[in-house]
Amino acid sequence: MKLDILVFAAHPDDAELGCSGTIAAHIAKGHKVGIIDFTQGEMGTRGTPQLRLEEADAASKILGLSVRENLGFKDVYFQNDEAHQLKLIEILRKYQPEIVLANAVTDRHPDHGKGSSLASTACFMSGLRKIETHIDGIQQEPWRPKYVYHYIQNNYIEPDFVIDITPYWQTKIDSILAFQSQFYDASSQEPMSFISDPEFLPFIEARAREFGHKILTKYGEGFTVERMIGVDDLFSLK
C-alpha cells in the first residue's frame, strides 16, 4: 500500500501527542496516513508492552489510519546504526510516502532526538539504489520521500511552520486519551511519571493554543524543516 504521509515515532503515543491533529486533518482530506512506532515503550514507568500495543490500536481507529506497525526496537537502547537504518529503509520502500513526519530534533527524552536522526538518515539512504533491501524475497526499488518534517514535543522549539488543527482538536485529545495507562488517572495504583502528572495534558493544550495563536487560529501543531520551504504563489500563504 502506498501512503501519502508516514509518521515515525520512537514510542507509541509520540505521534498522538506531537502531530495527531495534523494526521486527522489530512485523513479528512482523503490522504492515506500511517504510523510506524519504533518501540513498544517497554521502559516506560507505566503500562506494559502488550497494553501499549492495544492502546495504539485504539488510537489508530480514532484517527482512521491506513496502517500502523511496531518495529519492536529496544526502548532506550535503539541506535541510528546500520541495522536500524536498513529496517526503516524497508518500511520506506514498502509504503513509498511522499511526506515523512518524525520525532523532534531534540527533546527531553533522548529517544526522541535519536528517532529524529534515525528517520532523517534512513529517508536519505532509502533513495540510494546500491543499498539493497528485500521483502518476501523480492528486491525493493529505491524510494526517497520528497519532504521530511519534524513535529515538536516537550522542549520548546520555534516552529518553521504551523498547521491549523482547530477542527480536529477533539480527535487529537481522544487519540491521546486512548493511551489510558500513560496519563493521569486518580484511581491508578501505578507510580507517577512525567506525562501522568495532572498538569501534563493542560500543557499540551497550552502549547497547541500558543502555536495556534501564531497563525491567528485556536489550535495549532508546529513543525521544523530540514530544508527551506518554497512556494510559487504568495496568496497560498496564510
C-alpha beads as a LAMMPS data file, in Angstrom:
LAMMPS data file: protein, C-alpha beads

238 atoms
237 bonds

1 atom types
1 bond types

-500.0 500.0 xlo xhi
-500.0 500.0 ylo yhi
-500.0 500.0 zlo zhi

Masses

1 110.0

Atoms # bond

1 1 1 0.000 0.000 0.000
2 1 1 1.344 3.396 -0.970
3 1 1 0.905 6.089 1.684
4 1 1 0.786 9.848 1.283
5 1 1 2.200 10.526 4.756
6 1 1 4.214 8.218 7.008
7 1 1 4.760 9.186 10.639
8 1 1 7.745 7.794 12.536
9 1 1 7.541 7.719 16.336
10 1 1 10.070 6.475 18.873
11 1 1 7.265 5.402 21.239
12 1 1 3.559 4.641 20.998
13 1 1 1.794 7.953 21.819
14 1 1 4.595 10.201 20.437
15 1 1 2.666 10.734 17.200
16 1 1 -0.606 11.350 19.029
17 1 1 0.967 13.929 21.333
18 1 1 3.017 15.618 18.611
19 1 1 1.016 15.616 15.400
20 1 1 -2.296 13.755 15.617
21 1 1 -4.260 16.887 14.738
22 1 1 -2.262 17.172 11.525
23 1 1 -2.790 13.467 10.858
24 1 1 -6.550 13.799 11.343
25 1 1 -6.704 16.915 9.143
26 1 1 -5.000 15.163 6.238
27 1 1 -7.006 11.956 6.572
28 1 1 -10.154 14.112 6.412
29 1 1 -8.881 15.422 3.060
30 1 1 -8.595 11.874 1.720
31 1 1 -4.881 11.266 2.256
32 1 1 -3.587 7.875 3.347
33 1 1 -1.570 8.144 6.554
34 1 1 0.300 5.523 8.581
35 1 1 2.323 5.442 11.799
36 1 1 5.435 3.377 12.451
37 1 1 6.277 3.081 16.140
38 1 1 9.899 2.151 16.764
39 1 1 9.499 0.633 20.247
40 1 1 6.752 -0.720 22.485
41 1 1 7.654 1.782 25.189
42 1 1 8.611 -1.098 27.452
43 1 1 10.938 1.027 29.583
44 1 1 8.157 3.445 30.450
45 1 1 7.110 3.898 34.074
46 1 1 3.517 2.829 33.489
47 1 1 1.743 0.169 31.471
48 1 1 3.059 -2.932 29.712
49 1 1 4.203 -3.563 26.123
50 1 1 1.008 -5.512 25.357
51 1 1 -1.179 -2.785 26.814
52 1 1 0.694 -0.122 24.840
53 1 1 0.037 -2.096 21.625
54 1 1 -3.665 -2.324 22.459
55 1 1 -3.811 1.389 23.196
56 1 1 -2.011 2.185 19.933
57 1 1 -4.601 0.110 18.066
58 1 1 -7.420 2.057 19.736
59 1 1 -5.772 5.383 18.851
60 1 1 -5.304 4.212 15.251
61 1 1 -9.030 3.558 14.921
62 1 1 -9.846 7.002 16.309
63 1 1 -7.538 8.670 13.781
64 1 1 -8.571 6.459 10.866
65 1 1 -5.040 5.365 9.964
66 1 1 -4.438 3.239 6.883
67 1 1 -1.698 1.268 8.633
68 1 1 0.237 1.108 11.889
69 1 1 3.254 -1.074 12.626
70 1 1 5.518 -1.515 15.620
71 1 1 9.118 -2.388 14.749
72 1 1 9.978 -3.763 18.186
73 1 1 13.212 -1.797 18.568
74 1 1 14.621 -1.827 22.117
75 1 1 13.225 1.110 24.049
76 1 1 16.007 3.476 25.210
77 1 1 18.721 1.318 23.597
78 1 1 17.951 1.596 19.850
79 1 1 20.544 3.490 17.816
80 1 1 20.969 5.257 14.499
81 1 1 23.072 2.407 13.122
82 1 1 23.115 0.124 10.086
83 1 1 20.681 -2.488 11.381
84 1 1 18.042 0.070 12.380
85 1 1 18.581 2.137 9.227
86 1 1 18.025 -0.892 6.999
87 1 1 14.762 -1.712 8.745
88 1 1 13.466 1.809 8.192
89 1 1 14.598 1.698 4.573
90 1 1 12.493 -1.452 4.096
91 1 1 9.495 0.383 5.570
92 1 1 10.022 3.486 3.426
93 1 1 10.316 1.425 0.252
94 1 1 7.288 -0.624 1.250
95 1 1 4.959 2.345 1.747
96 1 1 6.609 4.947 -0.538
97 1 1 5.361 8.046 1.329
98 1 1 5.613 11.494 -0.220
99 1 1 5.958 13.085 3.225
100 1 1 7.552 11.779 6.416
101 1 1 6.828 13.253 9.853
102 1 1 9.398 12.360 12.507
103 1 1 10.237 12.996 16.150
104 1 1 11.530 16.349 17.383
105 1 1 15.156 17.056 16.500
106 1 1 15.939 17.425 20.217
107 1 1 13.855 16.779 23.309
108 1 1 13.774 15.846 26.978
109 1 1 13.659 12.112 26.169
110 1 1 16.867 11.067 24.354
111 1 1 14.913 8.563 22.216
112 1 1 13.099 11.438 20.519
113 1 1 16.288 13.035 19.205
114 1 1 17.663 9.596 18.271
115 1 1 14.422 8.749 16.495
116 1 1 14.587 12.030 14.620
117 1 1 18.141 11.392 13.461
118 1 1 17.415 7.774 12.526
119 1 1 14.397 8.771 10.447
120 1 1 16.291 11.522 8.611
121 1 1 19.234 9.253 7.836
122 1 1 17.012 6.428 6.598
123 1 1 14.952 8.759 4.393
124 1 1 18.109 9.783 2.548
125 1 1 19.595 6.290 2.381
126 1 1 16.335 4.825 1.077
127 1 1 16.921 6.657 -2.196
128 1 1 20.324 5.059 -2.785
129 1 1 19.921 2.307 -5.373
130 1 1 23.047 0.431 -4.279
131 1 1 21.517 -0.261 -0.868
132 1 1 19.579 -3.476 -1.435
133 1 1 16.602 -4.478 0.675
134 1 1 14.075 -7.254 0.209
135 1 1 10.553 -8.037 1.382
136 1 1 9.210 -11.579 0.922
137 1 1 12.244 -12.377 -1.208
138 1 1 11.555 -9.562 -3.675
139 1 1 14.115 -6.780 -4.092
140 1 1 12.686 -3.354 -3.325
141 1 1 13.017 -0.286 -5.512
142 1 1 14.740 2.835 -4.107
143 1 1 12.416 5.459 -2.662
144 1 1 13.129 8.825 -1.090
145 1 1 10.322 10.961 0.399
146 1 1 10.006 14.442 -1.046
147 1 1 9.757 16.098 2.380
148 1 1 10.781 15.302 5.952
149 1 1 9.273 17.410 8.730
150 1 1 9.751 17.100 12.490
151 1 1 6.938 17.571 14.984
152 1 1 7.655 19.405 18.224
153 1 1 7.370 17.554 21.528
154 1 1 8.148 18.557 25.117
155 1 1 11.028 21.008 24.646
156 1 1 10.050 24.303 23.094
157 1 1 11.370 24.656 19.548
158 1 1 10.400 27.620 17.397
159 1 1 8.390 26.107 14.534
160 1 1 9.198 26.735 10.879
161 1 1 5.510 26.354 10.084
162 1 1 2.271 25.660 11.954
163 1 1 -0.730 23.575 10.883
164 1 1 -4.198 24.732 11.939
165 1 1 -5.744 21.775 13.774
166 1 1 -8.694 23.611 15.325
167 1 1 -11.407 21.444 13.668
168 1 1 -9.566 18.294 14.783
169 1 1 -8.695 19.227 18.348
170 1 1 -11.148 16.788 19.920
171 1 1 -9.887 13.993 17.668
172 1 1 -6.355 14.730 18.877
173 1 1 -7.428 14.606 22.521
174 1 1 -9.397 11.393 22.002
175 1 1 -6.403 9.725 20.344
176 1 1 -4.125 10.776 23.215
177 1 1 -6.561 9.504 25.838
178 1 1 -6.637 6.116 24.093
179 1 1 -3.330 5.609 25.929
180 1 1 -5.138 5.379 29.260
181 1 1 -2.204 3.796 31.085
182 1 1 0.068 6.748 30.413
183 1 1 -1.928 9.746 31.587
184 1 1 -3.464 10.980 34.802
185 1 1 -5.958 8.621 36.432
186 1 1 -6.763 9.239 40.074
187 1 1 -7.676 5.580 40.537
188 1 1 -4.398 4.218 39.130
189 1 1 -2.066 2.419 41.523
190 1 1 0.950 2.802 39.228
191 1 1 3.737 5.275 40.051
192 1 1 3.517 8.802 38.738
193 1 1 5.511 9.686 35.659
194 1 1 6.418 12.872 33.811
195 1 1 3.413 12.590 31.484
196 1 1 0.939 11.197 34.044
197 1 1 1.159 14.399 36.076
198 1 1 -2.299 16.049 36.044
199 1 1 -0.714 19.212 34.621
200 1 1 0.703 17.472 31.535
201 1 1 -2.376 17.455 29.304
202 1 1 -3.153 21.108 30.120
203 1 1 0.419 21.796 28.978
204 1 1 -0.328 20.037 25.670
205 1 1 -3.360 22.278 25.200
206 1 1 -1.399 25.402 26.139
207 1 1 1.279 24.538 23.567
208 1 1 -1.383 23.978 20.887
209 1 1 -3.024 27.299 21.771
210 1 1 0.344 29.065 21.602
211 1 1 1.093 27.668 18.154
212 1 1 -2.469 28.421 17.051
213 1 1 -2.083 31.990 18.252
214 1 1 0.929 32.415 15.967
215 1 1 -1.270 31.792 12.913
216 1 1 -4.400 33.527 14.261
217 1 1 -6.360 30.367 14.955
218 1 1 -7.317 28.494 18.127
219 1 1 -5.133 25.385 17.985
220 1 1 -2.016 24.536 16.016
221 1 1 0.793 21.997 15.710
222 1 1 4.302 23.172 14.936
223 1 1 6.940 21.565 12.728
224 1 1 10.554 22.154 11.799
225 1 1 12.024 21.542 8.364
226 1 1 15.269 20.065 7.064
227 1 1 15.440 22.350 4.055
228 1 1 13.893 25.650 3.054
229 1 1 10.244 25.524 2.021
230 1 1 9.453 27.162 -1.314
231 1 1 6.152 28.475 -2.664
232 1 1 5.162 29.762 -6.104
233 1 1 2.197 31.851 -5.052
234 1 1 2.151 34.495 -2.304
235 1 1 -1.607 34.012 -1.956
236 1 1 -1.123 30.408 -0.844
237 1 1 0.494 31.667 2.365
238 1 1 -1.776 32.092 5.375

Bonds

1 1 1 2
2 1 2 3
3 1 3 4
4 1 4 5
5 1 5 6
6 1 6 7
7 1 7 8
8 1 8 9
9 1 9 10
10 1 10 11
11 1 11 12
12 1 12 13
13 1 13 14
14 1 14 15
15 1 15 16
16 1 16 17
17 1 17 18
18 1 18 19
19 1 19 20
20 1 20 21
21 1 21 22
22 1 22 23
23 1 23 24
24 1 24 25
25 1 25 26
26 1 26 27
27 1 27 28
28 1 28 29
29 1 29 30
30 1 30 31
31 1 31 32
32 1 32 33
33 1 33 34
34 1 34 35
35 1 35 36
36 1 36 37
37 1 37 38
38 1 38 39
39 1 39 40
40 1 40 41
41 1 41 42
42 1 42 43
43 1 43 44
44 1 44 45
45 1 45 46
46 1 46 47
47 1 47 48
48 1 48 49
49 1 49 50
50 1 50 51
51 1 51 52
52 1 52 53
53 1 53 54
54 1 54 55
55 1 55 56
56 1 56 57
57 1 57 58
58 1 58 59
59 1 59 60
60 1 60 61
61 1 61 62
62 1 62 63
63 1 63 64
64 1 64 65
65 1 65 66
66 1 66 67
67 1 67 68
68 1 68 69
69 1 69 70
70 1 70 71
71 1 71 72
72 1 72 73
73 1 73 74
74 1 74 75
75 1 75 76
76 1 76 77
77 1 77 78
78 1 78 79
79 1 79 80
80 1 80 81
81 1 81 82
82 1 82 83
83 1 83 84
84 1 84 85
85 1 85 86
86 1 86 87
87 1 87 88
88 1 88 89
89 1 89 90
90 1 90 91
91 1 91 92
92 1 92 93
93 1 93 94
94 1 94 95
95 1 95 96
96 1 96 97
97 1 97 98
98 1 98 99
99 1 99 100
100 1 100 101
101 1 101 102
102 1 102 103
103 1 103 104
104 1 104 105
105 1 105 106
106 1 106 107
107 1 107 108
108 1 108 109
109 1 109 110
110 1 110 111
111 1 111 112
112 1 112 113
113 1 113 114
114 1 114 115
115 1 115 116
116 1 116 117
117 1 117 118
118 1 118 119
119 1 119 120
120 1 120 121
121 1 121 122
122 1 122 123
123 1 123 124
124 1 124 125
125 1 125 126
126 1 126 127
127 1 127 128
128 1 128 129
129 1 129 130
130 1 130 131
131 1 131 132
132 1 132 133
133 1 133 134
134 1 134 135
135 1 135 136
136 1 136 137
137 1 137 138
138 1 138 139
139 1 139 140
140 1 140 141
141 1 141 142
142 1 142 143
143 1 143 144
144 1 144 145
145 1 145 146
146 1 146 147
147 1 147 148
148 1 148 149
149 1 149 150
150 1 150 151
151 1 151 152
152 1 152 153
153 1 153 154
154 1 154 155
155 1 155 156
156 1 156 157
157 1 157 158
158 1 158 159
159 1 159 160
160 1 160 161
161 1 161 162
162 1 162 163
163 1 163 164
164 1 164 165
165 1 165 166
166 1 166 167
167 1 167 168
168 1 168 169
169 1 169 170
170 1 170 171
171 1 171 172
172 1 172 173
173 1 173 174
174 1 174 175
175 1 175 176
176 1 176 177
177 1 177 178
178 1 178 179
179 1 179 180
180 1 180 181
181 1 181 182
182 1 182 183
183 1 183 184
184 1 184 185
185 1 185 186
186 1 186 187
187 1 187 188
188 1 188 189
189 1 189 190
190 1 190 191
191 1 191 192
192 1 192 193
193 1 193 194
194 1 194 195
195 1 195 196
196 1 196 197
197 1 197 198
198 1 198 199
199 1 199 200
200 1 200 201
201 1 201 202
202 1 202 203
203 1 203 204
204 1 204 205
205 1 205 206
206 1 206 207
207 1 207 208
208 1 208 209
209 1 209 210
210 1 210 211
211 1 211 212
212 1 212 213
213 1 213 214
214 1 214 215
215 1 215 216
216 1 216 217
217 1 217 218
218 1 218 219
219 1 219 220
220 1 220 221
221 1 221 222
222 1 222 223
223 1 223 224
224 1 224 225
225 1 225 226
226 1 226 227
227 1 227 228
228 1 228 229
229 1 229 230
230 1 230 231
231 1 231 232
232 1 232 233
233 1 233 234
234 1 234 235
235 1 235 236
236 1 236 237
237 1 237 238
